[in-house]
Structures are given as structure tokens and as C-alpha cells.
């Protein structure tokens, strides 16, 4: 159900909700609070200086509005509380004046000056406190959309449209674990009566999210078993040894092991379904190139899919260069959306005739109009994870290719084996010799002058710089640095000498690609961005990464961002700017090992954004946390497999819906 059908949501509110990723009823009711404020009445007689106070009472006087220069204003009024009458001052809340009428019940949060008998408020809420705690949900919002708005929309949706919310826990497990129904659990999570009830509701919703996820993983695994008969190739192992010896560089032991595992897959009877996981710069590409080469000399075609055209082009150039040292000449082609219809038709024809050995492009490579003579291997880079429909599409063309996925997001092995339960996993931990480690610096906000000096040194050397901000624009109650504000600051410091531009996730793909291409060609010297560049283009000339509000990112995301520099042969730097959480950020100074960092990330904050931002697809859990909820995950894995394999429930509407949702996602 579209969120616009919820009572009270008009066109303006709809745009704001869309801005934070809320499009459907399900998106709205599962937009969970990121924290809870526990409101408990303070005793003003016992409050220490500078301690936060929470007090409730009735407004006793008409608020006086004072205005100052630079748009500042202040409201002053008296409040009758259980501890007596106190004065209240609050800045920049002129809009509240008409609502703060005499006799209104309010809750005031702020600091109490006992000498002056005045509370300087940071926030005012309408209502009153009982003698018990009041638990208030706090949501991620955006400019123009308040916490109060979101609370109203969510509660209206639960009240009026609760019957349209799908419950993904089968009745048997609801009964077994004595779970409440989904609507009740959602009501509690958004309006917790007690902390105990909140915990119970959270466990129930976490289980449901992980049950649905593991049902998908188990379904893909079982589907793979049914279609497991693969292409059996006859490849002499001496060919692999000869190629490895002739390479212009020495492979690491992990690379050799991964090649050996892939060789066994390619020459075995079962269809390959393998994840090749390795840190940025660990040398996954050469492993995948060798796999494609072995597939091609066996008489089959290979396809490599990348998330964007610009990355596909990068792969094409790198692979052409690598294959120079291989014994057999292969025909390699690049398929891009920007090519003319005639150029595409020619490539389609040559693919169908078997004149192309390796084709590189985006997801367009498996669309209906593309026909292969003998596709034997599909390599997918990063975000592209094949789903059921995509495999079915190849099957209908009479093809059962092996599949190799590449990922540069390091995940601890225990979790990888669970999360990627439908695949075999090869891991490359060692880094090739000769790679210069990136120097990481930790700076406070008042040390910005030193950061600008470091940036200036790099720019004078004709190097390029990434500057990262966590947000695109201001959101409610946020003082985080934004992309747009950073552009103004950078223009002030460097705009007269250097070209500065911005890129972020809300831009159209073509616009992002164009700016990345300009940056790659050094037409832009400073690129200000969000984490959209986390998995991206190699720019060997980019030697510095500056990350503002670094404490807002998971360590693994910081590591992925840092991996965007250090691609050339010069010493690269990464500067993390933060006034808080510096102890955690010191880990980034102490190691450049992505797997070690991911382990620390799990210890410190659970999976967090370990799997990237929402762009990365598969791993964006809304309420579950892979570390903290690992026991729930393991139970959900077992229960979902039992439910999947039990044929007695094959006609249950819920099971049919779960399978349909997987097929829909696969599209």
C-alpha cells in the first residue's frame, strides 16, 4: 500500500517522507526509532549544577518574546511544578508562543540555575509526566519533517491501516515463541509503555526480519541444489601453473588458494556459486580474470557485470591490460548503455555467433535481447547478487553458467558463512607486496587549519582529494557537516585555484558517472561526497581522503572510504575529523587490515553499516543487528529452513507470499 493513502499525509509530507526512504505503508511502520529518550521527573532540590533536568508543570504566565540581532529570539515564562514556581527560558522557539497558553501542561528539558531559579530549556514537549518513566521514541527525520509529524503518521497508519500490514512469522512459530501479533509489536516499539514490553516487542520484530532474510538465503540455496549440475570442463592444471609463473607480479598465498578453489569448481560436476571476498586492493580482479580465461579456453563465453558503466569501463581497461601476459588471445568487448543502437546490435550479433569470448558491462548483459552462443561463467562485481529470476532467465535461454561474486566488503568468516549460506566462500586477506599503506590521522574540529594545510600540500603536488560528509542537507536537530556546507567552506579555502564539485546518492546515475569521470580525468581537484563513492572508481591521482564527522560512520565504512585513495604509487593520507568517539577511531590509525577492522566493528557496534549504506542492498536490516542478535539469527535460520522444507505448508498464503517476494526482489 502506498504511503500517500495514509490519512493526513498530503503531497508536501509525501515528498519529505520519500526523502528518507518511506514510500509504502510497510516503510512507514518499520521506520524504527534510532533511540529512546527516557523522561523521568527530576527533583529540583537535588539537581547538581550543569546536570540535565526534566520537569513537568503548568504554564503560569503568558510567554514574553524577546528578539535579538542575527535572527535570534527567546521566550520567557513561569512554570508551576511539584517543586514550586520556576522561570523558563528557551531560545529560537518563537513559533511555540501561541501554544504555551496559561494552564497548558508541558515537560521542560534543560539546565537549572538554582541561584536565578531559571531553567534554560533545550526542548519543550506538551503533556505531563506521571511518577513513572515516560519512554519517547526519537526518529531520523529531515528538514521540514519533525519527530512529532512522524509519530502522528505512524500511529495513524497503525490505527487505520493495521489490517494491511503483512506478518511474516508463520502461525506455528508465533505460538511456539508466544509472540504478539505484528501490529501489537509495532505499537509497542513506537509507543513503549515500559522498557520490558519494548524489549519483548523488539525481539519479536527482529526474529521476523531475520526469519524472512534467512528464508530467502535458504530458498536460494535449495534452488541452487536443484540446478546444481554444471559444466564439466577439462582443463590441465599445468596451464594454470604456467600462467601464474608468467604473470609480471607474484601472487599472494590467498590468491593462489582462491584460484585453486575456483579451478576445482570449474572442472567439477556441480555448478559454481562462489563468493570471492577480499579487501580493497587485495587482487580479486586477477583471480576473476584467470577464472574467465580458463572458462574461455574450455570453449565457453564469460560475462562480467559491474554496478555502473564507469566501473564496467574500468574493468574492461584493467582486464585488457592483464590478458596481454596470457598465452591465448581472447576477444574482449565492452557493452555500454551510451553506445548507439547499431553498435549494440553488432555486439549482440557477435555474442550470439560466439565471436566474443569475454563481455563486460552492467546488468544489461543478461537482458532478454542479449543471446549467447555458450555462456559458461558470470562474474558479478560487488552489488550485483543474482536472484532466482535472474538465474531462471539464463536457464530459459538454455544456459547454466557458473557464478562468481566479488565483494570488497570484509566480513568476519563466521558471519559470512551464515549470511552467504547459499554460497561457497573464498577469502583473500593478504595484500600484494609493494602496496604503500595509507597514513591515517585523527584531528579535532578546531584543528581544521592543519587539515587545510595538509590538503594544500597535496594540491600543490597536483594530487586530488576526496572530502566526505555524512549528510546531503540539514535535518532536524542536526549539526552535522553537510555536503552543501562543505562545498561553501572548500570554495572559500581553495575555490580561486582549484575546481571543486559534489556528488551524492540522490543524484541521477548519469550525473554521478559524469562527475566521477571528470574527477578521474583530473578536471575536478576536490570532490565532496557522501558514502556514494565507497565502492567506486580507481583514481590513482587521488592521494587524500578527508572525512568530516567521522564518528558517525562504522569502522568498516571508514575503511572502505579510505580504500578509495592509495591506488597510485604515492604516499596517500586519510584524515578523520571528529570531536567524539576518538578512542574507537584510533583503531583506524593502528591497522589497515579490513578483516581486523570488521571484527572490531562487530565488537563495538554490531553490524551497523558494515555492509555499506542502503545502496548496497542485501544487508540493510531495519531493526536486527547481526552481532547482538546472532542467537536470534541462528534460530531464524533453522526455523526458516524447516518451514521451507516442510511440504505440508506449500499452499499456505504466507509461504507463497515469501517466495513471491524473493522472486520480486530478484528482478
C-alpha positions in Angstrom: 0.0 0.0 0.0 1.3 3.4 -1.0 2.1 5.7 2.0 0.1 8.6 0.4 -3.1 6.6 1.3 -2.5 7.1 5.0 -4.8 9.7 6.4 -3.1 13.1 7.0 -0.3 12.6 4.5 -0.5 15.3 1.8 1.7 16.0 -1.2 4.2 18.0 0.7 4.6 15.4 3.5 4.8 12.7 0.9 7.9 14.3 -0.7 9.5 14.7 2.7 8.8 11.0 3.6 10.1 9.9 0.2 13.3 11.8 1.0 14.0 9.5 4.0 13.1 6.3 2.0 9.5 6.0 3.1 7.3 5.1 0.1 4.9 2.4 1.4 2.9 1.6 4.5 5.4 -1.0 5.4 8.3 1.5 5.1 6.4 3.9 7.4 5.5 1.5 10.2 9.0 -0.1 10.1 10.8 3.3 10.2 12.0 2.4 13.7 13.3 4.9 16.3 17.1 5.1 16.3 16.9 5.9 20.1 14.6 6.4 23.0 14.6 9.3 25.5 13.7 8.2 29.0 11.8 11.1 30.6 11.8 10.9 34.4 10.9 13.8 36.6 13.8 15.5 38.3 13.8 16.8 41.9 14.9 20.4 41.6 16.1 20.4 45.2 18.7 17.6 44.4 19.9 18.7 41.0 23.6 19.3 40.7 25.0 22.4 38.7 25.1 21.7 34.9 23.1 18.5 35.3 20.2 17.9 32.8 16.8 18.3 34.4 13.4 17.0 33.2 10.4 18.7 34.9 6.7 19.0 34.2 4.1 21.5 35.2 1.6 24.1 34.1 2.4 27.4 32.3 1.6 30.2 34.8 2.3 33.3 32.8 1.9 34.5 29.2 5.3 33.9 27.4 7.3 37.1 26.7 9.1 37.1 23.3 12.5 38.9 23.0 14.1 39.3 19.7 17.9 39.9 19.1 20.1 40.6 16.1 21.0 37.9 13.7 17.5 36.3 13.8 17.8 35.0 17.4 14.8 35.1 19.8 14.0 34.0 23.3 10.8 33.0 25.1 10.5 33.7 28.9 7.6 32.4 31.1 6.9 31.0 34.6 6.1 27.3 35.2 4.3 25.8 38.3 5.9 22.5 39.1 5.7 20.0 42.0 8.9 21.7 43.4 7.5 25.2 43.2 7.4 28.0 40.6 10.4 28.4 38.3 11.3 30.6 35.4 11.8 29.0 31.9 13.8 30.5 29.0 14.1 28.9 25.6 15.9 30.2 22.5 14.6 30.2 18.9 11.1 28.7 19.7 9.1 31.9 18.8 6.6 29.6 16.9 5.6 28.0 20.3 4.4 31.2 21.9 0.7 30.9 20.9 0.6 27.3 22.1 2.1 28.0 25.5 -1.2 29.4 27.0 -1.7 29.7 30.7 -2.7 26.3 32.2 -1.0 24.2 29.5 0.7 21.0 30.7 4.3 20.8 29.4 7.5 18.9 30.0 10.7 21.0 30.1 14.2 19.6 29.5 17.3 21.8 30.2 19.7 23.1 32.8 18.7 24.6 36.1 20.3 27.7 37.6 19.4 27.4 41.3 20.6 30.9 42.1 18.4 32.5 39.5 15.6 29.9 39.8 15.6 29.6 36.0 15.6 26.6 33.7 17.4 27.3 30.3 15.5 24.8 28.2 16.9 22.8 25.3 13.4 21.3 24.5 9.8 21.6 25.5 7.2 18.9 25.0 3.5 19.1 25.6 2.0 16.7 28.2 2.9 15.7 31.7 4.8 13.0 33.5 3.4 10.5 36.0 5.6 9.3 38.8 6.9 6.6 36.4 9.2 6.9 33.4 7.9 8.1 30.1 9.7 6.5 27.1 9.7 8.7 24.0 10.7 7.4 20.5 13.2 9.5 18.5 13.4 9.1 14.7 15.7 10.0 11.9 14.0 12.9 10.2 14.8 15.5 7.6 14.4 19.3 7.3 10.6 20.1 7.3 9.7 16.8 8.9 9.6 16.7 12.7 9.6 13.8 15.2 6.1 14.8 16.1 5.0 14.6 12.4 6.4 11.1 12.1 4.9 9.9 15.4 1.5 11.1 14.2 1.8 9.5 10.7 3.0 6.1 12.2 0.3 6.0 14.8 -2.4 6.9 12.3 -1.2 4.2 9.9 -1.2 1.6 12.7 -4.7 2.6 13.8 -6.4 3.0 10.4 -4.3 0.6 8.2 -3.2 -2.1 10.6 -5.0 -4.8 8.7 -2.8 -4.1 5.6 0.4 -4.9 7.5 1.8 -8.3 6.5 3.0 -10.6 9.3 5.9 -12.8 8.1 6.1 -15.2 11.0 4.2 -18.5 10.4 1.4 -19.2 13.0 3.3 -22.3 14.3 6.3 -20.1 15.4 4.1 -17.3 16.7 2.5 -19.9 19.0 5.8 -21.6 19.8 7.6 -18.5 21.0 4.4 -16.8 22.4 4.9 -13.8 20.1 2.3 -11.0 20.0 0.9 -10.2 16.6 2.8 -7.7 14.4 0.5 -4.8 14.8 0.7 -5.0 18.6 4.6 -5.3 18.5 4.8 -2.3 16.2 2.5 -0.3 18.5 4.8 -1.1 21.5 8.0 -0.2 19.6 6.7 3.2 18.6 4.9 3.9 21.9 6.7 1.8 24.6 4.7 1.6 27.9 7.7 0.0 29.7 11.3 -1.0 28.9 10.4 -4.7 29.5 7.5 -4.6 26.9 9.7 -2.7 24.5 12.4 -5.4 24.7 9.8 -8.2 24.1 8.4 -6.4 21.0 11.9 -5.7 19.6 12.8 -9.4 19.9 9.7 -10.4 18.0 10.3 -7.9 15.2 14.0 -8.8 15.0 13.1 -12.5 14.7 10.6 -11.7 11.9 13.2 -9.7 9.9 15.8 -12.4 10.3 13.3 -15.2 9.6 12.4 -13.5 6.3 16.0 -12.9 5.4 17.2 -16.5 6.2 14.1 -17.9 4.4 15.4 -16.1 1.3 19.0 -17.4 1.8 17.7 -21.0 2.4 15.4 -20.7 -0.6 18.3 -19.6 -2.9 20.5 -22.4 -1.5 17.8 -25.1 -2.1 17.1 -23.7 -5.6 20.8 -23.9 -6.4 20.9 -27.5 -5.3 18.2 -28.3 -7.8 20.0 -26.8 -10.6 23.5 -27.8 -9.4 24.6 -29.8 -12.4 27.1 -27.6 -14.0 29.5 -27.5 -16.9 32.3 -30.1 -16.6 35.5 -28.6 -18.1 38.7 -30.5 -18.9 41.5 -28.1 -18.0 45.1 -29.2 -17.5 46.3 -27.9 -14.1 49.7 -27.2 -15.8 48.0 -24.4 -17.8 47.1 -22.6 -14.5 50.7 -23.1 -13.2 52.2 -21.7 -16.4 50.0 -18.6 -16.4 50.7 -17.9 -12.7 54.5 -18.2 -13.4 54.3 -15.8 -16.4 52.5 -13.1 -14.5 54.6 -9.9 -14.1 53.9 -10.0 -10.3 53.9 -12.6 -7.5 50.5 -13.8 -6.3 49.8 -14.0 -2.6 49.1 -17.4 -1.0 45.5 -16.3 -0.5 45.2 -15.6 -4.2 46.7 -18.9 -5.1 44.3 -20.7 -2.8 41.2 -18.9 -4.2 42.4 -19.8 -7.8 42.8 -23.4 -6.7 39.2 -23.5 -5.3 37.8 -21.9 -8.4 39.7 -24.3 -10.6 38.1 -27.3 -8.7 34.7 -25.7 -9.2 35.2 -25.2 -12.9 36.4 -28.7 -13.5 33.9 -30.3 -11.1 30.4 -31.6 -11.9 28.5 -29.1 -9.7 27.6 -25.6 -10.7 29.8 -23.0 -9.2 28.2 -20.5 -6.8 31.1 -18.8 -5.1 31.8 -15.6 -3.3 35.3 -14.1 -3.7 35.7 -11.8 -0.7 38.8 -9.6 -0.4 39.8 -6.2 0.9 40.2 -3.2 -1.5 43.4 -3.7 -3.4 43.8 -7.4 -2.4 43.9 -8.6 -6.0 40.5 -10.1 -6.6 40.5 -8.9 -10.3 43.4 -11.1 -11.3 41.7 -14.2 -9.7 38.4 -13.5 -11.6 40.4 -12.8 -14.9 42.1 -16.2 -14.6 38.7 -17.8 -13.9 37.2 -16.2 -17.1 40.3 -17.2 -19.1 40.1 -20.8 -18.1 36.4 -20.8 -18.9 37.1 -19.3 -22.4 39.9 -21.7 -23.4 37.4 -24.5 -22.5 35.1 -23.2 -25.3 32.7 -21.1 -23.2 32.0 -17.4 -23.0 32.4 -15.2 -19.9 30.4 -12.2 -18.7 31.5 -9.7 -16.1 28.8 -7.5 -14.6 29.6 -4.2 -12.8 27.2 -1.9 -10.9 27.8 1.2 -13.1 29.1 1.9 -16.7 32.1 3.8 -15.4 33.1 0.7 -13.3 32.5 -1.6 -16.3 34.8 0.6 -18.4 37.5 0.4 -15.6 37.2 -3.4 -15.5 37.5 -3.5 -19.3 40.7 -1.5 -19.4 42.2 -3.5 -16.5 41.3 -6.9 -18.0 42.6 -6.0 -21.4 45.9 -5.0 -19.8 46.1 -8.1 -17.7 45.3 -10.5 -20.5 48.4 -9.3 -22.5 50.6 -11.7 -20.5 48.2 -14.7 -21.1 49.2 -17.3 -23.8 45.9 -17.3 -25.8 44.4 -14.2 -27.5 40.8 -13.6 -26.5 38.1 -11.3 -27.9 37.1 -8.9 -25.2 34.2 -6.4 -25.6 32.5 -3.7 -23.6 28.7 -3.2 -23.7 27.5 0.2 -22.5 24.1 2.0 -22.4 25.7 5.0 -24.1 26.6 3.1 -27.2 24.4 3.6 -30.3 21.7 1.1 -31.2 23.8 0.0 -34.2 26.9 -0.6 -32.0 24.8 -2.6 -29.5 23.2 -4.7 -32.3 26.7 -5.6 -33.7 27.8 -6.7 -30.2 24.6 -8.8 -29.7 25.2 -10.5 -33.1 28.9 -11.2 -32.3 27.9 -12.6 -28.9 25.3 -14.9 -30.5 27.8 -16.1 -33.1 30.4 -16.8 -30.4 32.9 -14.2 -31.7 33.2 -12.6 -28.3 35.0 -14.5 -25.5 34.6 -12.0 -22.6 31.8 -9.4 -22.5 31.9 -6.7 -19.8 29.0 -4.4 -18.9 26.2 -3.7 -16.4 23.1 -5.7 -15.6 22.1 -5.3 -19.3 24.3 -8.3 -20.1 21.5 -10.7 -19.0 18.5 -8.9 -20.5 16.1 -10.6 -23.0 17.7 -9.1 -26.2 21.1 -10.5 -25.3 21.8 -14.0 -26.6 25.0 -16.0 -26.1 26.3 -18.9 -28.1 27.8 -20.6 -25.0 27.8 -18.6 -21.7 29.8 -20.6 -19.2 30.7 -18.1 -16.4 29.1 -14.9 -15.0 31.3 -12.8 -12.7 29.4 -10.1 -10.7 31.2 -7.2 -9.0 30.0 -6.0 -5.6 26.3 -5.1 -5.5 25.1 -7.5 -8.2 23.9 -10.6 -6.4 22.0 -13.0 -8.7 18.4 -13.8 -7.6 16.2 -16.6 -8.6 14.6 -14.8 -11.5 17.9 -13.9 -13.0 19.1 -17.5 -12.9 15.8 -18.6 -14.3 16.2 -16.1 -17.2 19.5 -17.7 -18.1 18.0 -21.2 -17.7 15.2 -20.3 -20.2 18.0 -19.4 -22.7 19.4 -22.9 -22.2 22.3 -21.7 -20.1 23.5 -22.9 -16.7 26.6 -20.8 -16.2 28.9 -20.9 -13.1 28.6 -17.8 -11.0 31.4 -16.0 -9.2 30.6 -13.0 -7.0 33.2 -10.5 -6.0 32.9 -8.3 -2.8 35.3 -5.8 -1.3 33.4 -5.6 2.0 35.3 -7.7 4.5 33.0 -9.7 6.8 34.2 -12.0 9.7 34.1 -15.6 8.5 31.5 -16.8 11.0 29.0 -14.2 9.8 30.0 -14.6 6.1 29.2 -18.3 6.2 25.8 -17.6 7.8 24.8 -14.6 5.7 26.1 -16.1 2.4 24.8 -19.5 3.4 23.8 -20.3 -0.2 27.4 -19.9 -1.5 30.9 -21.2 -1.1 33.3 -18.5 0.2 36.9 -17.8 -0.8 38.7 -15.1 1.2 41.8 -13.1 0.3 43.3 -11.5 3.4 46.9 -10.9 2.3 47.8 -7.7 0.4 50.2 -7.8 -2.6 53.7 -6.7 -1.9 54.7 -3.1 -2.8 51.4 -1.5 -1.8 52.1 1.6 0.2 50.0 1.7 3.4 47.8 4.8 3.8 48.7 7.1 6.7 45.7 7.9 8.9 45.4 11.0 11.0 42.9 11.9 13.7 42.0 15.6 14.0 39.6 17.6 16.1 37.4 20.2 14.6 39.5 23.1 16.0 42.5 21.7 14.1 40.8 22.3 10.7 43.6 24.8 9.8 46.2 21.9 10.0 43.9 19.8 7.8 43.6 22.6 5.2 47.4 22.9 5.2 47.8 19.2 4.5 45.2 19.5 1.7 47.1 22.4 0.2 50.4 20.4 0.2 48.7 17.6 -1.8 47.0 20.0 -4.2 50.4 21.8 -4.8 51.8 18.3 -5.8 48.9 18.2 -8.4 47.2 15.4 -6.5 43.4 15.2 -5.9 41.3 15.0 -2.8 38.1 13.4 -1.6 36.1 15.2 1.1 33.3 13.2 2.8 30.3 14.4 4.7 27.6 12.1 6.2 24.6 14.2 5.1 23.3 15.9 2.0 21.4 18.7 3.7 20.4 19.8 7.2 17.9 17.6 9.1 16.0 18.3 12.3 18.2 18.7 15.4 21.4 18.0 13.4 24.6 20.0 13.5 26.4 17.5 11.2 28.5 18.9 8.4 26.6 18.7 5.1 27.8 18.3 1.6 26.5 21.7 0.6 28.0 23.4 3.6 31.4 21.8 3.0 31.3 22.9 -0.7 31.0 26.5 0.6 33.9 26.1 3.0 36.1 24.4 0.4 35.3 27.1 -2.1 36.3 29.7 0.4 39.7 27.9 1.0 40.6 26.6 -2.4 37.9 27.8 -4.9 40.1 30.5 -6.5 42.8 28.0 -7.6 41.1 24.6 -7.9 37.9 23.1 -9.3 35.5 21.7 -6.7 32.4 19.7 -7.2 29.9 17.5 -5.3 28.4 14.0 -5.8 25.8 12.2 -3.6 23.4 9.3 -3.7 20.3 11.5 -4.6 21.8 12.4 -7.9 20.8 10.6 -11.1 23.3 7.8 -12.1 24.3 9.5 -15.3 25.1 12.8 -13.4 27.1 10.8 -10.8 29.0 9.0 -13.6 29.8 12.2 -15.4 31.3 13.9 -12.3 33.3 10.7 -11.4 34.6 10.7 -15.0 35.6 14.4 -14.7 37.3 13.6 -11.4 39.1 10.7 -12.9 40.4 12.9 -15.7 41.6 15.5 -13.1 39.2 18.2 -14.3 38.0 18.3 -10.7 40.6 18.5 -7.9 38.4 18.3 -4.8 35.4 16.0 -4.8 32.9 16.5 -2.0 30.7 13.4 -1.5 28.6 11.2 0.8 29.5 7.5 1.1 28.3 7.1 -2.5 32.0 6.8 -3.5 32.5 3.9 -1.0 32.7 1.3 -3.8 33.8 3.1 -6.8 36.2 4.2 -9.4 40.0 3.9 -9.2 41.6 7.4 -9.4 45.4 6.8 -8.9 46.0 10.5 -8.7 43.7 10.9 -5.6 46.1 10.8 -2.7 44.0 12.2 0.2 40.7 11.4 1.9 39.2 13.9 4.5 36.2 12.6 6.4 34.1 15.0 8.5 32.1 13.8 11.5 34.0 10.5 11.3 32.3 9.3 14.5 29.1 9.0 12.6 30.4 6.1 10.4 31.1 2.5 11.2 34.8 1.5 11.1 34.2 -0.7 8.1 32.6 2.1 6.1 35.6 4.3 7.1 37.9 1.6 5.9 36.0 1.3 2.5 36.2 5.1 2.1 39.9 5.1 2.9 40.4 2.5 0.3 39.4 5.0 -2.4 42.9 6.5 -2.1 46.3 4.8 -2.2 45.6 3.4 -5.7 48.7 5.0 -7.2 52.4 4.9 -6.3 52.5 7.9 -4.0 52.0 8.1 -0.2 48.4 8.6 0.5 46.7 10.1 3.6 43.3 9.8 5.3 42.2 12.4 7.8 39.4 11.6 10.2 37.8 14.7 11.8 35.8 14.2 15.0 35.5 15.7 18.5 34.0 12.5 19.9 34.4 8.7 19.9 38.2 9.2 19.2 39.1 6.0 21.1 37.2 3.9 18.7 38.6 5.8 15.7 42.2 5.1 16.9 41.7 1.6 15.5 41.8 3.1 12.0 45.3 4.5 12.8 46.5 1.2 14.1 45.6 -1.1 11.3 44.8 -1.2 7.5 43.5 -4.8 7.7 39.8 -4.7 6.6 39.0 -8.0 8.3 40.6 -6.9 11.6 38.6 -3.7 11.4 35.3 -5.6 10.6 35.9 -7.8 13.7 36.3 -4.6 15.8 33.2 -3.1 14.2 31.2 -6.2 15.2 32.6 -6.0 18.8 31.9 -2.3 19.2 28.6 -1.7 17.4 27.2 -4.8 15.8 26.9 -5.0 12.0 26.0 -1.3 11.8 26.7 -0.1 8.3 29.2 -2.9 7.8 27.6 -3.9 4.6 27.5 -0.4 3.3 24.7 2.1 3.0 21.2 1.3 1.7 22.7 1.5 -1.9 24.4 -1.8 -1.1 21.1 -3.7 -1.0 21.1 -7.0 0.7 22.3 -6.2 4.2 20.3 -3.2 5.4 18.4 -4.6 8.4 16.0 -2.1 9.9 15.9 -3.4 13.5 18.1 -6.5 13.7 21.8 -6.3 14.5 23.9 -9.2 13.4 26.3 -9.3 16.3 23.9 -8.5 19.1 21.1 -10.7 17.6 23.3 -13.6 16.4 21.4 -16.2 18.5 18.1 -15.0 17.0 19.7 -15.2 13.6 20.8 -18.8 14.1 17.3 -19.8 15.4 15.7 -18.0 12.5 18.0 -19.8 10.1 16.9 -23.2 11.5 13.2 -22.3 11.7 13.1 -20.9 8.1 14.8 -23.9 6.7 12.3 -26.3 8.5 9.4 -24.2 7.2 10.8 -24.1 3.7 11.4 -27.9 3.5 8.0 -28.9 5.1 5.9 -29.6 2.1 2.7 -29.7 4.2 2.6 -25.9 4.2 3.4 -25.3 0.5 -0.1 -23.9 -0.2 -0.1 -21.6 2.8 -0.6 -18.0 1.6 2.3 -16.8 3.7 4.8 -19.3 2.2 3.6 -18.4 -1.3 4.0 -14.7 -0.5 7.5 -15.1 0.9 8.6 -16.9 -2.2 7.0 -14.3 -4.5 8.8 -11.5 -2.5 12.1 -13.3 -3.2 11.4 -13.5 -6.9 10.2 -9.9 -7.0 13.4 -8.8 -5.3 15.5 -10.8 -7.7 14.1 -8.7 -10.6 
